[in-house]
Amino acid sequence: MATLEEQFLQAKADVQGLNQKPGNDVLLKLYGLYKQGTEGDVSLEKPGVFDFVAKAKYNAWEQLKGISTEEAQQQYITLVKDLLTADQPE
């Protein structure tokens, strides 16, 4: 059985191969989980009010504050699996 780290890296690769790009909300969730799973709690300075993209990314990551690296990685893996299942042609 693959380790959590191996599964996380595989999920990172798998998300790049999706046939359909997820919506912005899902992309932000993926971003936040990835950052929390690789770097832990947000440590950057909050972006300016008019930097909308950076602010959205910051907020997505900050919402996960306190979640362990392992939990964030597991949630990321689960989300990617769900996306892969939904991405399959019927």
QUIDANOR-V65313 format. One record per residue. N is the residue number from 1. RES is the residue in one letter. PSI is psi as a letter, one per 40 degrees, with the letter a starting at -180 (NA if undefined). Layout:
N_RES_PSI ; N_RES_PSI
This chain:
1_M_h ; 2_A_i ; 3_T_i ; 4_L_d ; 5_E_d ; 6_E_d ; 7_Q_d ; 8_F_d ; 9_L_d ; 10_Q_d ; 11_A_d ; 12_K_d ; 13_A_d ; 14_D_d ; 15_V_d ; 16_Q_d ; 17_G_e ; 18_L_i ; 19_N_d ; 20_Q_h ; 21_K_h ; 22_P_i ; 23_G_i ; 24_N_d ; 25_D_d ; 26_V_d ; 27_L_d ; 28_L_d ; 29_K_d ; 30_L_d ; 31_Y_d ; 32_G_d ; 33_L_d ; 34_Y_d ; 35_K_d ; 36_Q_d ; 37_G_e ; 38_T_d ; 39_E_e ; 40_G_a ; 41_D_i ; 42_V_h ; 43_S_e ; 44_L_i ; 45_E_i ; 46_K_h ; 47_P_i ; 48_G_i ; 49_V_d ; 50_F_e ; 51_D_g ; 52_F_d ; 53_V_d ; 54_A_d ; 55_K_d ; 56_A_d ; 57_K_d ; 58_Y_d ; 59_N_d ; 60_A_d ; 61_W_d ; 62_E_d ; 63_Q_d ; 64_L_e ; 65_K_h ; 66_G_e ; 67_I_h ; 68_S_i ; 69_T_d ; 70_E_d ; 71_E_d ; 72_A_d ; 73_Q_d ; 74_Q_d ; 75_Q_d ; 76_Y_d ; 77_I_d ; 78_T_d ; 79_L_d ; 80_V_d ; 81_K_d ; 82_D_d ; 83_L_d ; 84_L_d ; 85_T_d ; 86_A_d ; 87_D_e ; 88_Q_h ; 89_P_i ; 90_E_NA
